[in-house]
Amino acid sequence: MIEMDAAAFDRLVTDELDRLPDEMLDGLDNIVFVVEDRPESGDLDLLGLYDGLALTERDHYGMGELPDRIIVYREPHLHACDDLHDLRDEIHTTLVHEIAHFYGIDDARLHELGWA
């Protein structure tokens, strides 16, 4: 387990977002990335969550819609990782996984691709 305050963890998430390929981020529309300490359930196994309606499930998407959210949970990440390198890798994987859900890629396909 790693000890890290919320501000330092936020910076790591931002750094990993900046490292993602433009092709992955260019299609993101009306979405926000947030960091929370842990899920409401307190579950330390849940590292992230896509809260929204995937592109493949939308009939239309217009003005006035609340933004979708990708949530990265700090405490589960810190609990799961032994060092900074592992933490960066896990944050990266979580971001890719949740962005994939935005694009409509389900867990089964993510598992096949090695991102689950």
C-alpha positions in Angstrom: 0.0 0.0 0.0 1.1 3.5 -0.8 0.5 6.7 1.2 -0.3 9.7 -0.9 -2.4 12.8 -0.2 -5.3 13.8 -2.5 -3.4 16.7 -4.2 -0.5 14.5 -5.2 -2.9 11.8 -6.4 -4.8 14.3 -8.5 -1.5 15.4 -10.1 -0.8 11.8 -11.0 -4.2 11.4 -12.6 -3.7 14.6 -14.6 -0.2 13.4 -15.7 -1.6 10.1 -16.9 -4.4 11.9 -18.8 -1.8 14.0 -20.5 0.0 10.9 -21.6 -3.0 9.3 -23.3 -3.0 9.4 -27.1 -4.9 12.3 -28.7 -6.9 9.8 -30.8 -8.4 8.4 -27.5 -9.3 11.8 -26.1 -10.5 13.6 -29.3 -13.9 11.9 -29.3 -14.6 12.7 -25.6 -17.4 15.3 -25.4 -19.2 16.7 -22.4 -17.3 14.5 -20.0 -15.5 15.3 -16.8 -12.8 13.4 -14.9 -13.1 13.5 -11.1 -11.1 11.9 -8.3 -12.9 10.6 -5.2 -11.5 8.9 -2.2 -13.5 5.7 -2.5 -16.8 4.5 -3.9 -19.9 5.0 -1.8 -19.9 1.3 -1.0 -16.5 1.6 0.5 -15.3 -1.1 -1.9 -11.5 -1.1 -2.2 -11.7 -3.3 -5.3 -13.4 -0.7 -7.5 -10.7 1.5 -9.1 -12.8 3.6 -11.4 -16.3 4.1 -12.8 -17.8 5.5 -16.0 -21.0 7.3 -15.0 -23.0 8.1 -18.1 -24.5 6.8 -21.3 -22.1 5.2 -23.8 -21.9 6.7 -27.3 -23.3 3.4 -28.7 -26.4 3.7 -26.6 -27.3 7.3 -27.4 -30.2 8.3 -29.6 -29.2 11.9 -29.5 -27.0 14.1 -27.4 -27.7 17.7 -27.2 -27.2 20.9 -25.3 -28.2 21.0 -21.7 -27.1 17.5 -21.0 -25.2 17.0 -17.7 -21.7 15.8 -18.4 -20.8 12.2 -18.1 -18.2 11.4 -15.5 -15.2 9.2 -15.2 -14.4 8.7 -11.6 -11.0 7.5 -10.4 -10.9 6.3 -6.8 -7.8 7.2 -4.8 -7.9 4.9 -1.8 -8.5 1.7 -3.8 -5.6 2.6 -6.1 -3.3 3.3 -3.1 -4.4 0.0 -1.5 -3.7 -2.0 -4.7 -0.3 -0.7 -5.5 3.1 -1.3 -3.9 5.1 1.6 -5.5 4.8 4.7 -7.6 5.5 2.8 -10.9 2.6 0.4 -10.2 0.4 3.3 -9.2 1.0 5.1 -12.5 0.4 1.9 -14.5 -2.9 1.2 -12.6 -4.2 4.8 -13.0 -3.3 4.6 -16.7 -5.2 1.3 -17.1 -8.2 2.6 -15.1 -8.4 5.7 -17.4 -8.2 3.7 -20.6 -10.8 1.2 -19.2 -13.3 3.9 -18.2 -12.8 5.9 -21.5 -13.5 2.7 -23.4 -16.8 2.4 -21.6 -17.6 5.9 -22.9 -17.0 4.6 -26.4 -19.3 1.6 -25.7 -16.6 -1.1 -25.2 -17.9 -3.6 -22.6 -15.9 -5.4 -19.9 -15.7 -8.7 -21.9 -14.0 -6.9 -24.9 -11.8 -5.0 -22.5 -10.7 -8.3 -21.0 -9.9 -9.7 -24.4 -7.8 -6.6 -25.1 -6.0 -6.8 -21.7 -7.5 -3.6 -20.2 -9.8 -5.3 -17.6 
